[in-house]
Amino acid sequence: MILQAHLHSLCLLMLYLATGYGQEGKFSGPLKPMTFSIYEGQEPSQIIFQFKANPPAVTFELTGETDNIFKIEREGLLYYTKALDRETRSTHNLQVAALDANGAIVEGPVPITIEVKDVNDNRPTFLQSKYEGSVRQNSRPGKPFLYVNATDLDDPATPNGQLSYQIVIQLPMINNVMYFQINNKTGGISLTREGSQELNPAKNPSYNLVISVKDMGGQSENSFSDTTSVDIIVTENIWKAPEPVEMVENSTDPHPIKITQVRWNDPGAQYSLVDKEKLPRFPFSIDQEGDIYVTQPLDREEKDAYVFYAVAKDEYGKPLSYPLEIHVKVQDINDNPPTCPSPVTVFEVQENERLGNSIGTLTAHDSDEENTANSLLNYRIVEQTPKLPMDGLFLIQTYAGMLQLAKQSLKKQDTPQYNLTIEVSDKDFKTLCFVQINVIDINDQIPIFEKSDYGNLTLAEDTNVGSTILTIQATDADEPFTGSSKILYHVIKGDSEGRLGVDTDPHTNTGYVIIKKPLDFETAAISNIVFKAENPEPLVFGVTYNASSFAKFTLFVTDVNEAPEFSQYVFQAKVSEDVAIGTKVGNVTAKDPEGLDISYSLRGDTRGWLKIDHVTGEIFSVAPLDREAGSPYRVQVVATEVGGSSLSSVSQFHLILTDVNDNPPRLAKDYMDLYFCHPLSAPGSLIFEATDDDQHLFRGPHFTFSIASESLQNDWQVSKINGTHARLSTRHTDFEEKEYVVSIRINDGGRPPLESTVSLTVTFCSCGEDGCFRPAGHQPGIPTVGMAVGILLTTLLVIGIILAVVFIRMKTDKGKDNVESAQASEVKPLRS
């Protein structure tokens, strides 16, 4: 046995050395607390670590939860002798101590922890091979009604023990639609949205599900799995809207009164009512049993029906299902008497009304429910005043309330007014209503003119519109101030243009003939006007209008000289601005009402572009036209009658000039301050803009740009930015500090294309904080220092010459004065 132990130790040592465990620090080291992780199921006789101890230690001792698996050799080799099982023990707590030759502990013991790491060596298993449950139809989708559970002995903190649930089979499967779903983590089974809507115990009272569970989170092909069967019974949904409720109004029973109830499928629901009409008074409540109450008496005349909703929520306030609609109808009782339409109802009846004809209908109102006995009304005449010529002249239909003549036609001369008292009743109440019947005169008299011919009337054609030109009069023998006696006058002949009208005085029936439209001698010099007088009320049968209701007069319109009239107020023409001189550009037309000839002339032709043929009205160009100078070009045309009073009238002539490409491109502004800072560190660029005076419609100008001189193309280049802007750039940096004039060719691309050459002056100068500046000696027009000295010396020389000439001149003049003085002294006599 001792020899065998030595041999085993020797083998372990050789294995230890062969595998490199002898390397200091990685797989061996001093005795100290340590933790090792080992996968379960590995081959036995695996070396874990070699502990080393200092003298006098000569051997090691292992204690703790060894389970007769972990060993340590005298040399300090820690190893295990058979495969570990995490499900048996997941952690082994050991202690290692170093012993001397006498077996006494000289170091330690120190804790050594062995953690057994999990491998997927256990399959999940359901707690039950079969589950049973029930669900109500229309249950809320996603709310679990049953849970299935499985366990796995592997470490739940690793994928090995993480389970995933799945529905594999649903029987029956209708239209390939899943009615059930499962939470893959919790195993909770609930309805899908389709299941919530379509489950019906009358069609399919039960379903069977096959559910699988997989470890590794169901994400690995090497997952272990298990299945179970679930039988589900579908029960009827009791969360249903109750039948409509009918409540008698004005109930005197103690309130609240239970009127209906709702129930959720499971106990514990929290109930509430929702009033979507937002009534100021909501007379209903619900308790937590689902019983619904009316809290106060209802009045059908205030509101005859109520619609509100019952809601069931879970303990978290989340709705368990859709709200239920509750209908309450308020039943009527006969608690309202009939009411009259007004304090006195007035009807009119013509004195020749036939027996049985309707005079009018008395319509009383009852606020109780329509088409019930409570609102069925009866009408009865209880009194007629006066009873002349007899009582009972009228009758009323019992249920319709229509009044009729009962015995004879009425005479206004006998009694112009009757008053009736009518009783209106329902089955419990009676009300008296009052009716006044006015007997009105019938229209049996026609209007009669006081004279049939109003003679002749002469008016100038320029008589003002609105003028009263004639007064006419007719009379009517019917009752005054009624539709039977009111008279309306109409012109029925001789005025087809509607130039005349007649206004009637409502008090006197006098007619005033007025001018509604201007008179016209040229079209209607003489008019034979015929009037008709009639009533707005129709005549009674057998009576017709005759010659007495007609009258006439003759209207003579005298001529007034009128100015010519243009056919339109504004004449307009359009031509191209480059039309040849002498081209006809338009024409105007006018007519003289009296038929006189017309002479045309122009007024306001400030540019002298046009002339007009004074006979025909044709307008011609007499000078070059220019759209840019003014378009449209507006002038006045004067039409003057030839002869007569030479009256004239004026119209407008607008000449619209269409554009031609006749303006070359140019710079949009003066570019006086273009410069680059000298010396250039890199090629630079400047932006400039071009324009022209031609018309550009939607697309705008499209200029092209190029350097005009070949000699400049080595130093400069120009590139187009858009239709109006370009960039002038230097090709290099080797420029002198001076001004450069760059010629640029611009083409407008028109029809025909026009081109121009413009110049840009670009200065290369030194730059400071305030921009570009140049030394005075280099400024154009200012002399250099040498030049200034030369100019100064020249100026001094000129001044010296001028002074010398003056001095010599003065000397010469002085010599002449001396000679003259000497000569004078010789001839002058001496005085004593």
SVG drawing of the C-alpha trace seen along z (x, -y; Angstrom):
<svg xmlns="http://www.w3.org/2000/svg" viewBox="-130 -188 151 190">
<polyline fill="none" stroke="black" stroke-width="0.4" points="0.0,0.0 2.8,-2.4 4.5,-1.5 1.3,-2.1 0.9,-5.5 4.4,-6.4 3.9,-5.3 0.6,-7.4 2.5,-10.5 5.2,-9.9 2.7,-9.8 1.0,-12.9 4.4,-14.7 5.4,-13.6 2.0,-14.8 2.4,-18.0 5.8,-18.6 4.7,-17.5 1.8,-19.9 3.8,-22.9 2.2,-23.1 5.6,-23.5 5.8,-27.1 6.1,-29.3 3.1,-31.6 0.6,-30.2 -0.2,-26.7 1.9,-26.8 2.6,-29.1 2.7,-29.8 -0.1,-28.7 -2.8,-31.4 -6.6,-31.6 -7.6,-30.8 -10.7,-30.0 -10.8,-27.6 -13.6,-27.1 -14.0,-23.6 -16.6,-22.5 -18.7,-19.6 -18.4,-16.3 -14.6,-16.7 -12.2,-13.7 -10.9,-12.8 -7.3,-12.9 -7.0,-16.5 -4.3,-18.6 -5.8,-21.9 -2.7,-23.6 0.6,-22.9 1.1,-24.7 4.6,-25.4 5.6,-25.9 8.7,-27.1 10.7,-24.9 10.1,-23.5 6.9,-22.4 7.5,-19.1 3.9,-18.0 0.3,-19.3 -3.1,-18.4 -6.5,-18.8 -9.8,-19.1 -13.4,-20.3 -16.0,-19.3 -13.8,-17.0 -16.5,-14.4 -13.6,-12.0 -13.0,-13.5 -10.4,-16.2 -6.9,-15.0 -3.5,-16.7 -0.1,-15.1 2.8,-15.6 4.4,-17.8 1.4,-20.1 -0.4,-18.8 -4.2,-19.5 -6.3,-17.3 -9.7,-15.6 -10.3,-12.0 -13.7,-11.8 -16.0,-14.0 -17.8,-16.8 -21.6,-17.3 -22.9,-20.9 -26.4,-19.6 -25.0,-17.5 -22.8,-20.3 -22.1,-23.6 -19.3,-24.8 -16.7,-22.8 -15.2,-24.7 -11.8,-23.2 -8.9,-24.0 -5.2,-23.4 -2.5,-23.4 1.3,-22.9 2.7,-20.4 6.2,-19.8 7.8,-16.4 6.0,-15.9 2.6,-16.6 2.2,-20.0 0.6,-22.8 3.2,-25.4 1.2,-27.4 -2.5,-27.7 -5.0,-26.3 -6.2,-28.6 -9.6,-28.4 -9.7,-27.0 -13.0,-27.3 -13.8,-25.0 -16.7,-26.4 -18.3,-23.8 -19.3,-25.5 -22.5,-24.3 -22.8,-22.5 -26.1,-21.8 -26.6,-18.2 -30.2,-18.4 -33.4,-18.6 -36.3,-20.8 -39.4,-19.0 -43.0,-20.3 -44.4,-20.1 -47.5,-18.5 -48.0,-16.3 -51.4,-17.8 -52.9,-21.1 -56.6,-22.2 -58.0,-25.7 -60.9,-27.8 -61.3,-31.2 -64.4,-33.3 -65.2,-34.5 -64.3,-38.2 -61.7,-38.2 -59.1,-40.9 -56.3,-39.8 -52.9,-39.4 -54.2,-38.8 -53.1,-35.3 -55.8,-33.0 -53.5,-29.9 -49.8,-29.3 -47.7,-26.2 -44.4,-25.7 -41.3,-23.7 -38.0,-23.2 -34.4,-22.7 -31.7,-21.5 -29.0,-23.5 -27.8,-26.8 -30.6,-29.4 -28.0,-32.1 -26.7,-30.7 -28.4,-30.0 -28.4,-26.3 -31.2,-26.9 -33.1,-29.7 -36.4,-28.3 -38.5,-29.4 -42.2,-28.4 -43.9,-28.0 -47.3,-26.9 -46.6,-24.1 -50.1,-23.0 -53.6,-24.5 -56.6,-22.2 -58.9,-23.1 -57.0,-25.6 -59.7,-27.7 -58.7,-29.6 -55.1,-29.1 -55.6,-31.7 -54.0,-31.4 -56.5,-32.2 -54.0,-31.6 -50.6,-33.0 -48.0,-32.2 -45.5,-34.4 -42.2,-32.6 -40.6,-33.5 -43.4,-33.2 -45.6,-30.5 -48.7,-32.6 -51.4,-31.6 -53.7,-34.4 -56.0,-35.2 -54.8,-36.8 -56.8,-39.8 -58.4,-37.4 -59.2,-34.9 -60.8,-37.7 -63.1,-38.6 -63.9,-35.1 -64.0,-32.5 -67.5,-31.3 -68.5,-28.4 -71.5,-27.7 -69.2,-26.8 -66.2,-25.4 -66.5,-24.8 -63.0,-23.4 -59.4,-23.7 -56.3,-21.6 -52.8,-23.1 -49.4,-21.4 -46.8,-23.5 -43.0,-23.0 -40.3,-24.2 -36.7,-24.5 -33.6,-25.4 -30.7,-27.6 -33.4,-30.2 -34.7,-28.3 -31.9,-29.8 -29.7,-26.8 -30.0,-23.7 -28.6,-21.7 -31.3,-22.7 -33.1,-20.1 -36.9,-20.3 -40.1,-18.9 -43.8,-19.1 -47.1,-19.1 -50.8,-19.2 -53.3,-21.9 -57.1,-21.5 -59.0,-24.7 -62.8,-25.1 -64.4,-28.2 -67.2,-29.6 -69.8,-32.2 -68.9,-35.8 -71.1,-37.3 -69.8,-40.9 -72.7,-41.8 -74.8,-44.9 -78.1,-44.5 -81.4,-44.9 -82.7,-48.5 -84.3,-49.7 -87.7,-51.6 -88.3,-53.8 -91.5,-55.6 -91.0,-59.4 -91.6,-61.2 -91.4,-58.1 -92.3,-58.6 -90.5,-55.4 -87.5,-55.9 -84.3,-56.4 -81.8,-55.1 -83.6,-52.3 -81.8,-49.4 -82.6,-49.3 -80.2,-46.8 -76.8,-45.2 -73.5,-44.2 -71.0,-41.5 -67.4,-40.9 -66.3,-37.3 -64.2,-37.2 -64.6,-38.6 -62.6,-41.6 -63.4,-44.0 -63.9,-47.7 -67.0,-49.2 -67.7,-52.8 -70.2,-54.7 -69.2,-57.1 -71.5,-59.9 -70.3,-60.8 -73.1,-63.3 -71.7,-65.4 -75.1,-66.1 -75.4,-68.8 -77.4,-66.3 -76.4,-62.6 -78.9,-60.6 -77.3,-57.1 -74.7,-55.3 -73.1,-51.8 -71.8,-49.9 -68.8,-47.5 -71.1,-44.5 -72.1,-45.9 -75.6,-46.9 -76.8,-50.1 -79.2,-52.5 -81.2,-55.6 -80.5,-58.1 -83.4,-60.6 -86.8,-60.9 -86.6,-61.3 -88.6,-63.8 -89.4,-62.6 -90.2,-66.1 -86.7,-67.2 -85.0,-64.1 -86.7,-61.1 -83.8,-58.7 -80.3,-58.3 -77.3,-56.5 -74.2,-55.9 -71.5,-53.3 -70.4,-50.8 -66.7,-50.1 -64.9,-47.3 -61.2,-47.8 -58.6,-45.7 -56.9,-46.6 -54.4,-48.7 -57.1,-50.8 -56.7,-49.2 -59.9,-48.4 -60.6,-44.7 -62.7,-44.9 -64.7,-47.3 -67.4,-49.5 -71.0,-48.3 -73.6,-50.7 -76.6,-51.1 -79.9,-52.4 -82.6,-53.9 -85.9,-55.0 -88.1,-57.3 -91.7,-56.2 -94.3,-58.9 -97.2,-59.6 -99.9,-62.1 -98.5,-64.9 -98.9,-67.8 -102.1,-69.5 -102.7,-70.7 -101.4,-74.2 -102.8,-76.7 -100.5,-77.9 -101.1,-81.5 -103.4,-83.5 -105.7,-84.2 -105.4,-82.5 -106.6,-84.6 -108.1,-83.3 -109.6,-85.1 -112.5,-84.0 -113.9,-85.6 -117.5,-86.6 -118.3,-84.3 -116.5,-81.2 -118.4,-78.0 -119.8,-75.7 -117.3,-73.0 -114.3,-75.0 -111.4,-75.1 -111.0,-78.4 -107.8,-77.3 -106.5,-74.7 -106.1,-75.2 -103.0,-73.2 -102.6,-72.8 -99.6,-71.2 -99.1,-68.5 -95.6,-67.9 -96.4,-64.3 -95.1,-61.6 -96.3,-61.8 -98.5,-59.2 -99.7,-58.0 -103.0,-58.4 -101.3,-61.0 -100.9,-63.4 -104.0,-62.5 -106.1,-65.8 -109.8,-66.4 -111.2,-69.7 -114.8,-71.0 -116.4,-74.4 -118.0,-75.5 -119.1,-79.0 -119.6,-81.3 -119.8,-85.1 -121.9,-86.7 -124.6,-84.2 -125.5,-86.2 -127.2,-85.5 -127.3,-82.2 -125.4,-79.9 -123.4,-77.0 -122.0,-78.7 -118.7,-76.9 -117.6,-73.3 -114.2,-71.8 -112.9,-68.4 -112.5,-66.5 -109.0,-65.2 -107.5,-67.4 -108.6,-70.8 -109.6,-72.1 -112.3,-74.8 -115.0,-74.8 -118.1,-76.8 -121.1,-74.7 -124.3,-76.5 -124.0,-79.5 -121.6,-82.0 -120.8,-85.0 -121.5,-88.7 -119.1,-91.3 -121.9,-93.8 -123.7,-91.6 -120.7,-90.7 -117.1,-91.5 -115.7,-89.3 -116.5,-86.1 -114.9,-84.8 -114.9,-81.1 -114.0,-79.4 -112.6,-75.9 -112.0,-73.2 -108.9,-71.1 -108.5,-68.0 -106.5,-64.8 -107.6,-61.9 -106.9,-63.8 -106.6,-67.5 -108.7,-70.2 -107.7,-73.6 -109.7,-76.5 -108.3,-78.1 -109.6,-81.3 -110.0,-81.8 -110.8,-85.1 -112.3,-84.8 -112.3,-88.0 -114.7,-88.2 -112.9,-89.9 -114.2,-91.5 -114.0,-89.6 -112.3,-91.1 -115.4,-91.5 -114.7,-95.1 -112.1,-96.0 -109.9,-99.2 -111.4,-102.0 -109.2,-104.7 -110.5,-108.3 -109.9,-108.8 -108.9,-106.4 -106.6,-108.8 -104.0,-111.0 -103.2,-112.8 -99.8,-113.6 -96.6,-114.2 -93.4,-115.6 -90.0,-115.1 -86.4,-115.7 -84.4,-112.5 -81.9,-113.7 -84.6,-114.0 -83.1,-112.7 -83.6,-109.1 -85.9,-109.0 -88.0,-112.0 -91.8,-111.8 -93.4,-112.6 -97.1,-111.8 -99.6,-111.2 -102.4,-108.6 -105.3,-107.6 -107.7,-104.7 -110.2,-103.7 -111.4,-100.4 -114.7,-100.0 -113.5,-97.0 -112.7,-97.4 -110.0,-100.0 -106.4,-99.0 -106.9,-95.4 -105.4,-93.3 -108.7,-93.6 -108.6,-97.4 -104.9,-98.0 -104.0,-99.0 -100.8,-98.1 -100.1,-99.8 -98.2,-98.1 -97.1,-99.4 -98.3,-96.6 -97.7,-98.1 -95.5,-100.7 -92.4,-100.3 -90.5,-97.1 -87.2,-98.5 -88.7,-99.0 -87.8,-102.7 -90.9,-103.7 -92.2,-102.5 -95.1,-103.3 -94.9,-103.8 -98.2,-103.5 -99.0,-105.6 -100.4,-102.9 -102.7,-105.4 -104.3,-107.0 -103.6,-104.5 -102.2,-107.3 -99.7,-106.2 -96.5,-108.2 -95.0,-107.4 -91.2,-107.7 -88.3,-107.3 -86.3,-104.1 -83.9,-104.1 -82.7,-107.0 -85.1,-108.0 -83.7,-107.7 -85.0,-109.8 -83.1,-107.7 -84.8,-104.4 -88.2,-105.5 -89.3,-109.0 -93.0,-108.2 -94.4,-105.7 -98.1,-104.8 -98.1,-103.8 -100.9,-101.6 -101.3,-101.1 -103.3,-98.4 -104.5,-98.8 -105.0,-95.5 -105.2,-94.2 -102.6,-91.9 -105.5,-89.7 -107.2,-87.6 -110.6,-88.5 -113.5,-86.3 -114.8,-83.8 -116.9,-85.5 -115.4,-88.9 -112.8,-90.1 -110.8,-93.2 -112.3,-95.3 -111.5,-98.5 -112.1,-100.6 -108.9,-99.2 -106.8,-100.4 -105.5,-103.9 -103.1,-105.3 -101.0,-108.3 -98.6,-109.2 -95.0,-110.0 -93.1,-112.2 -89.3,-112.2 -87.4,-115.2 -83.9,-115.0 -80.9,-116.3 -77.6,-116.7 -75.4,-114.0 -71.7,-113.5 -70.2,-110.6 -70.1,-107.3 -67.1,-105.0 -67.8,-101.3 -65.6,-100.7 -64.0,-102.7 -60.5,-101.3 -59.0,-100.1 -55.9,-97.9 -53.4,-96.7 -50.2,-94.7 -47.2,-95.1 -43.5,-94.4 -41.3,-97.3 -39.3,-97.0 -42.3,-97.4 -41.5,-99.6 -42.6,-103.2 -46.0,-103.6 -47.3,-100.2 -50.9,-100.1 -50.9,-99.4 -54.6,-99.6 -57.9,-101.3 -60.8,-102.8 -64.5,-103.2 -67.2,-105.6 -70.7,-106.6 -72.7,-109.8 -76.2,-109.2 -77.4,-111.8 -75.6,-110.1 -73.1,-113.0 -69.6,-112.3 -66.8,-111.9 -63.3,-113.2 -60.6,-111.4 -57.6,-112.9 -54.9,-111.9 -54.2,-113.5 -51.3,-112.8 -48.9,-111.4 -45.9,-112.7 -43.3,-110.7 -44.7,-111.5 -44.8,-107.8 -48.4,-107.6 -50.8,-109.3 -54.5,-108.6 -56.5,-108.7 -59.1,-111.3 -61.7,-109.6 -61.3,-105.9 -59.8,-105.9 -56.8,-103.7 -53.7,-104.4 -50.2,-104.2 -46.6,-104.4 -44.7,-107.5 -41.4,-107.0 -39.4,-104.0 -41.0,-102.4 -39.1,-101.4 -40.6,-99.1 -37.9,-100.0 -39.0,-103.7 -42.6,-102.8 -45.0,-99.9 -47.9,-100.0 -47.9,-103.3 -51.1,-105.2 -52.8,-107.9 -56.3,-109.4 -58.4,-109.2 -60.8,-112.1 -63.9,-111.6 -65.5,-114.9 -68.7,-115.2 -68.3,-117.1 -70.9,-119.9 -73.5,-120.5 -72.2,-121.5 -68.8,-119.8 -69.3,-117.7 -66.6,-115.3 -65.9,-112.3 -62.7,-110.6 -61.5,-107.0 -58.3,-105.4 -55.9,-103.6 -53.2,-101.3 -50.4,-100.1 -48.6,-97.1 -45.1,-96.7 -43.6,-93.3 -39.9,-93.0 -37.1,-92.4 -33.5,-91.9 -32.2,-95.3 -30.2,-96.2 -26.6,-94.8 -25.4,-93.5 -23.7,-95.9 -22.4,-95.8 -25.1,-96.0 -23.2,-98.8 -19.9,-100.7 -17.2,-98.5 -14.7,-101.1 -13.2,-99.3 -12.0,-95.9 -8.7,-95.0 -6.4,-92.2 -3.9,-92.5 -0.4,-92.4 1.5,-90.1 -1.0,-87.3 -0.5,-84.2 -2.8,-82.2 -4.9,-82.9 -7.9,-85.0 -11.3,-85.8 -13.9,-88.6 -17.6,-88.4 -19.4,-90.8 -23.0,-91.1 -24.3,-91.9 -27.7,-93.0 -29.5,-94.5 -32.7,-96.5 -34.6,-93.9 -37.6,-92.1 -36.9,-88.8 -39.9,-86.7 -39.8,-83.5 -36.3,-82.2 -34.5,-85.5 -31.3,-86.5 -28.7,-83.9 -25.5,-85.7 -22.2,-84.1 -18.8,-85.5 -15.3,-85.3 -12.0,-87.2 -12.1,-89.7 -8.3,-89.8 -6.0,-86.9 -3.2,-88.7 -5.1,-88.7 -6.0,-85.0 -2.7,-83.9 -3.3,-86.1 -7.1,-86.0 -10.0,-83.7 -13.8,-84.2 -16.3,-81.6 -20.1,-81.8 -21.9,-81.4 -25.5,-81.8 -27.4,-83.7 -26.3,-87.1 -23.2,-86.6 -19.6,-85.6 -16.3,-85.1 -13.1,-86.9 -10.1,-84.9 -6.3,-85.2 -4.4,-82.4 -1.3,-82.9 0.1,-85.1 2.8,-86.9 1.2,-90.4 2.8,-93.8 1.5,-96.3 -0.5,-98.4 -3.9,-98.7 -4.9,-96.2 -7.8,-96.8 -9.5,-93.5 -11.8,-93.4 -14.6,-91.0 -16.9,-90.0 -20.6,-89.4 -23.2,-87.7 -26.9,-87.7 -27.8,-84.6 -30.9,-86.4 -32.5,-86.4 -30.5,-87.8 -27.7,-87.6 -26.1,-90.9 -22.6,-91.2 -20.6,-93.9 -17.2,-94.3 -16.9,-95.8 -13.8,-96.7 -13.1,-95.9 -10.3,-97.8 -8.6,-95.6 -5.9,-97.1 -3.1,-95.1 -2.1,-97.0 -0.8,-96.7 -3.4,-96.1 -3.7,-97.3 -6.4,-97.3 -8.4,-99.8 -8.1,-97.9 -6.2,-98.8 -3.7,-101.7 -0.8,-102.7 2.3,-105.0 1.9,-108.5 4.7,-108.2 2.8,-105.5 -0.6,-107.2 -1.7,-108.1 -1.5,-111.9 0.9,-112.5 4.6,-113.2 7.5,-111.3 10.0,-112.9 12.5,-113.6 9.7,-115.1 8.7,-117.3 12.2,-118.6 12.5,-119.4 9.1,-121.2 10.2,-123.2 13.6,-124.2 11.8,-125.2 9.3,-127.2 12.1,-129.1 14.0,-129.7 10.9,-131.2 10.3,-133.4 13.9,-134.6 13.7,-135.5 10.5,-137.4 12.2,-139.3 15.3,-140.1 13.1,-141.4 11.2,-143.6 14.4,-144.9 16.0,-145.7 12.8,-147.4 12.8,-149.5 16.4,-150.5 15.7,-151.6 12.7,-153.6 14.8,-155.4 17.5,-156.4 14.9,-157.9 13.6,-159.9 17.0,-161.3 17.6,-162.5 14.3,-164.2 15.0,-165.9 18.3,-167.2 16.8,-168.5 14.1,-170.2 16.5,-171.9 18.4,-173.4 15.4,-175.4 13.9,-176.4 14.7,-180.1 16.4,-180.8 14.6,-182.7 16.2,-185.3"/>
</svg>
